[in-house]
């Protein structure tokens, strides 16, 4: 059996076990133990940014089993408007096929770029209350160092982006 076949088999087994264990298919690695649980990342890794009235905090990355997980915490300030969507920026070297898991479940798409914010990346296309908070995480196939990406928030008519830590292309 080739190395590629073994890798594909390992992913199928992981996802099958995750589904049997009651975990969501798209975020199984986050919830089923391959990577640290996002809720266990209690301390921010750097200064937060305020984007469209929401505070976005980079919570860090974690290498595990040949993958790298990245998490962001988005928090409302209690003032309208509500969040329409959050986009975690990705560098040009990362494509949809490199994303092996994400959380939370919901309508998540690869925007290249998001037409309302201009940011290329993983777009979590569901709302958040003005006083709510949500951890947004994704897992990439491979080991990625940290670099600077753009994160974006669309809230009502506001659509803004700001630089924050995230994945870097190899060699950067």
N, C-alpha and C positions, 0 to 999 in steps of 0.2 A: 504494500500500500504506500503510495507516495506521501510526502510530507503535506502537500496541499489536501489530499484526500483525508488524512488524519486530522488536519485542522478543521475541515468542513464537518467531519464526523463529531469532533469535540464540541463545535458550536451547536450542532443539532441535538446532541445529548444534553448540553447545558440548557438549551431552550426547552427541550422536552421535560427535563426534570423540573424546570421552573414552572411550567404550566401544570404539571402534576402536583407540585407543591402549592398551587394556588396563586402564584405570582403572575403578574401581567407579562405577556410576551415581550413587549417593547422595552420594558424597564427591568427585566428579570435579573440582570446582573447587579443592579443597584439594590434590589430588595432581597435577593436570594443568596447573598453572602460572597459573591466573587469580589466585590469592591466594598469598601467601608460604606456603611449607611450614611446618607447625606445628613441625617439628624445628629450623627455623632461628630460632625464638623462644627464645633461650637465657636471657634474663634476665626475672625476674619483674617484674611491674608492681604493686608494693605488697606489703604483708605477707600471708603465707599465714594460713589459719585451719585449726584442727584440728576435724574434724567426724566423730563416731563413730569416733575413733581413726585417721582418715586425714587427711593434710595436703593441703589444696586451695589451689593457688596460681593466681592470675589472671596469665596470661602476656601479656595485652594484646589489642588489636584492630588491624585493618588495613583501611583503605578501599581498594577496588580495583574498577575497572570498574562503579561504581554499586552495589556490594555492600559489606558490612562483615563481616569474619571476627572471631570471638571465640574464644579458647582458654584452657583450664584444664588444669593438671597435677594429677593426683591420685596421691598416693604413700602406700603402706602403711607401717606402723611395724614390721612383722614379728610383731605380736601378733594372735591371733585375736580376733574372727571375720573371715572374708573379706568383702569388699565384695559386696553383692547388686546394688545399682544406684547410679548417680550422676545427680542432676538438676541441670541448669544452669537457674537461674531466669530467667524472662522477664517483662517488664512486660505489663500488660493490653492495650496497644496492638499487641502482636505476636501473630499467629496462625500456625497451621501453614503456611498458604500463603506466609508471608513467609520461611520457611526454605528456601533453595535448595540447600544442601549440608550434610553433617555427616560427621564422622569420629570414631572408627573406625566401620566398618560393623558391623552387628549389629542386635539388636532395639532400635530407637529409636522412641519414641512421643512425642506431644505430650500431656502430663499437665495437666489443667485442673480441679483440682490432682492431684498424685500422692497417692493415698489414704493411703500410709504416712508421708509426710513433710509433707504439706500444702503443698508447694511447687509452683507453677504453672510449667511450663517443659518443656524438652527432657529426657526421661528416657532415659538409656542403660541399658537393662534387661539387663545382663549382668555377670558377676562379675569380680573382680580379686583375685589372690592377696594374702595379708597382707603380703608383702614386694615386691609388684609396684608398677609405676607405669604410668600411662597418660595420654596427652594427649587431651583431649576438645575438639573444635572444631566450630563451626557457622558457616554463612554466611547472612546475612540480605540479602534484596533491599532495597536502599536504603542510604543513608548514615545511620548511627546514632552518636550521641555515647555517651560512657560515663556510667553512673550507678551506683546501688547496687541489686543484686538479691540474692536468697537462693540459696545453693547447698546441696544436701542430699546426704547419704550414708546409705544403709541398709546396715548390716553386722550380720548376725545379728539379734538383737532390738533393736539400737540403731538409731534413726532420728532424726537430728539435722540441723538446718540452721543456717546462719550467713550474715551479710551479707558480700558481696564485690563487686568491680566487675563490671560487665556492661553490656548495652545499656540505654539510656534511651529513653523515648518522645520523639518530636520535641517541642521546646519546653520540655523539663524541664531 
